[in-house]
């Protein structure tokens, strides 16, 4: 019988504690279980790693703290893909990998090398076909819309900033948001296909198995396996842990504090009733546990501007994989990078309005992707902003919210905000109500209106189709601030462990790969670690997960003493 788990202090949000590495004599170490490839975390990146490693002939085991799915199962199920997918072609778009790379370079920046970005774009069609081979269905759309999330029946759309004039000048706009064909939020359906693909293979999955530290060879420094805290299958403790964890996830968006207390109780069950076991991973360990938005201490340390945002994701997004990597010398990068989603489309008339900060200054092109707006609002304007619209825009937006077949999470907040918004007959009066500088608000509106009247380019580059002069009183101010409970601004973290971009091996401070340790998805620096557009994180999870799984299954022994050169370092 394995020894009981040591008791750890229980933080208020149930964050998993990570212990210092267990250094052992490899020759005499006693293991409770064995595999060749051990994957920590069972979301998109974990599933992709496990499937790829298994298909390469490895004996694979997945260890998952909860039931699996993570942020993937809660997502919209959108995969960012291009370069000429069958669905793009059916919609009449002749996209190319080169055009995709030129656009994505504006979002990805230097998070990965240009060579890695090019490789991702070149392999994008193949990645989508790989998902289809697992049973994941996609579909085309005759007129792909630009929206935060398309309604049921629409599965191809513009999911980023492709059509914004400054980007359209770089690459011909093409719809690259490929949504899994399913009703409702498609992430749950997408994950079911992944889980079925895992079940169809000789991959073992151990749920309610929390990885708390790495086991390391005391002589070579190689990661040999993991130490896990396992709740006995079918036990009363396991059943209660599952109930608490599922309830916490269900109520999180409407009662975050209560959800955290439920998570803390689940953590306490792990501390009291879980058994410690050690599992050998002969080829290596893949960390695929997601980001750290649910770890309040890490957010406060690395991304304090986002402390008021709605935490988007699953309970397991607490940085446990990142902290496991750090425990053996893994280096991190871009932990300050966060995606904050302030979508103002739909309703589609809203981007015609004017976004200003608390002083009344316009600071962003209103048609940009919601994450670009959200990040700018949170990092440069204290998370505070107002969307100013006139009577005509409000009337058209209300009609769309009522009759445009929007999702409830899109239409209900929009209607509430428009019905109860502060209003005034003049912009000066509205500025007075909002305690803004009158000259600043009037000046911002005048500059926007005057550019329209004089047929000049918009001061912030808004495209002609989105321009509308604010003239028809009354004027309304919609509070789009990050802390508005009626209109939440969700956030996810984007940074993680630095990895070798060729194989996913975790890097130490000197640029050496840590033997036996790999990372994928949001636990690692990747394509989405600079800027975010819908579907890019999932696409990166699949792509980096397959890379890590393939490497640990086939290349791991050759990587034990590899020095990673500067041009291969991510982050």
Secondary structure, DSSP 4 states (H G I P E B T S, - for coil): -PPBPPP----TT-PPP-PPPEEE-TTT---SEEEEEEEE--SHHHHHHHHHHHHTT--EEEE-SSSS-HHHHHS--EEE--SS-HHHHHTT----HHHHHHHHHHHHTTSS-HHHHHHHHHTHHHHHHHHHHTT------TT--B-SSPPTT--EEB-SSTTSHHHHTTS-----EEE-S-SSSTHHHHHHHHHHHHHTTTEEEE-SEEEEEEEEETTT--EEEEEEEEPPTT-HHHHHHHHHHHHHHHHTTT-HHHHHHHHHHHHHHHHHH-EEEEEEEEEEEEE-----TT-HHHHHHH-GGGTTSEEPS-TT-SSHHHHHHHHTT--EE-TT-EEEE----SSTTGGGSEEE-TTS-B-S-TTS-HHHHHHHHHHHSTT--EEEEEHHHHHHHHHHHHHS---HHHHHHHHHHHHH-EEESSHHHHHHHHT--HHHHHHHHHHHHHHHHTTPPPTT---GGG-----SSSEEEEE--TT-TTS--EEEE--EE-BBTTT-EEE-TTSBEEEEEEE-GGGB--TTSS---TTHHHHHHHHHHHHHHHHHHHTGGGGTTPBPPGGGB--
